[in-house]
């Protein structure tokens, strides 16, 4: 299982409130059979309407930490939204608050979604806009977001924190680690004996 204790890289400043899942990934991209290639469509309509959108800016293209505002990921319930962010390259989100289902989907994908104070988010976004190469680090163990040389505290529910830092979010990893006990149980079940080999 993969423990997530820290995400480090550069940031993407999108300090806006109420960014809903329809804006993160437009509905027409929900028909995909798999999530492959969905990252290139993150914020597609917003990017077409606003050439200055951060996801259009090459300076932020390598960014792995998204900085946003209040109620991030609201609207329709869809796993496609955090999947598109993850496949674009986002590995952590720092915002003031989240829609509950979006937050849960992030956690189940191994994307830390942490909450910071509004004034701290504004400072983080301004620092990244001033220098897109500013290092950004989300340290789950220390419960801080560091932008450049300044650190800010964050909060997140204990259940999500425990899930990420222990690797329990990684259900496939749990299955693979339990392979021997799964096989042992299968040999005891009459209807699975022929599949236990």
N, C-alpha and C positions, 0 to 999 in steps of 0.2 A: 504494500500500500504506500502511496506517495503522501508524505506529510508536507503540508504547506505552512511554512513558518515565516517566509519572507518573499516579497516580490520586489525586484529592483530593476530600474531602467530609467526611462524618461517618461514625461507626462503628456497628456492631451487635455488642454483646458476647454471644457464645454460647460461653463458655469451658468446654467439655465435651470429653471424650475419646471416641473411637470412634463418632463420628456417622456412621452408614452411609447409603448412597444410598437405602435403603428409607425412612429417616426423612426425608431431604431431600425426596424426592418419592415418595409411596406408589405401589405397583405398579399400582393401578387406573387411574392417570393415564398409563400407558405406551402405551395404545391410541390416543392421539391421532395424527392423520394429520400434523399439523404441530405445531410447538412453541408456536404462538400461544395465549396465555391460560394457559400452564402455570405462569407465575410466581405467580399468585394461589393456587396449591396447594402452594407450597413449605412444607415442614414442617407440612402440614395436620393430620395425626394428632397430632403433638406439640402443636400449637397447641390442638387440641380438648381434649386431656388436661390441658394446663397453661395456664390463662388468663394466667399471668404470663410466658409464653414471649416472648422479645424480638421475634419476628415478629408478635406480637399488639399490641405496644406502639407506639402512634402516635408516641411520641417518637423511635423509631428508624426510622420508615417511610421517611425520606429517606436513610437510611444507605447508603453505597456500598462500605464496607470492612468485611468480616466478620472478627471476631476469634474464633478457636476454639482447640481443644487438639490433642491427639495423635491421629494416625491418621484425619484428617478424610477423609470420602468413601470409607471402606472398604465392604466388602460387594459387592453385585451390580454388575456392570459395566453402566453405562447413561449415555449422554450426557444423558439427561433431567435428571439431578441438577444439573450445572453450568448447563444451559439454564434450569432453573427458577430458580436463584439469579440468573442474569444477567437474566432477564426480570422478576424481582422488583425488581431494581435494583442488585444486587451487582456491582461492577466489579473488586474485588480481594479475595483471601482471605489472611489472615495466621494461620498455625497452627504448631504444633510440628512436625508431619509430616503426610504425605498418603498415601493409597493411590495406587499408581503409575498406574492407569488413570484415576482421577479427575483426578489432576494433569495427565496428558496431554490429557484432554478440556478442562480449563480452558485450557491453553496454546493448543490449537487454536481456542478461541473468543475468544482475546485477553484472557483473565482472568488477571492475574498471581496465582500462588499461591506465596507466599513463606513461608520458615520462620524463626521467631524462637525465642529461648530461652523456656522455660516461665515463669521468673520475670518476664521482660519482658512476656509475654502477659498474665499476671495483673495487672500494673500497668496495661497498656493497657486491659484490660476494666474494671478498677476506675475508671479515669479517665473512661471513657465512661459507665459507670453513674452516676457522680457528676454528670456534666453531659453529657447526650446531644448537645448542640450543640458539644462539643469538636471542633475541626478535626482531621481525620486525613488524613495524606498518605503514600502509598507511592511513594517515589522510586526507580525502578529504576536510574537512573544513579548515584545516591549510595549505593544499596543500604541505604537506611534507611526505617524507618517512624516518622513523627513524629506523636505524639498530644499535642495542645496545644503546649507548648513543649519537650517532651522527645523526643529522637530515640533510636531503638533500631536496632541493626544487624540485617540479615536475610541469609539465604543462599538461593540457588536454583541448580539445575543450570545450567551454562554454556550448554547447548544451548537451554534455555527462555529464558534471559536474552537470548541472541543473536536468537532467533526473534522475541521480542516487541519488542525495541528496534530491530531492523532492518526490521520489518514483514513478515518472512518467514512469520509465522503466518497471514497473510491470503492464503489460496490464491486466493480470488476476485480480490483486488486484483492478485495476480501474473499471473493470466490476462488481466485487463483491460489491465495495463501492457504485456503481451506480445502484444497484439492484432495488430499489424502483422507480427511474425515468425511468428505462428501462421497468419495468412492466407497469407504467403509460402510457408510449408511446405506448406499445403493445396493451393496451386496446382501444386506439384511431385508430388503424389500422385495417380495416375490415378483412383483410386476416390473422390477427394474433389473433383475439379475442378469438378463441377457444384454444389458447396456453397461454393466459395471466394469467391463474389461478396459 
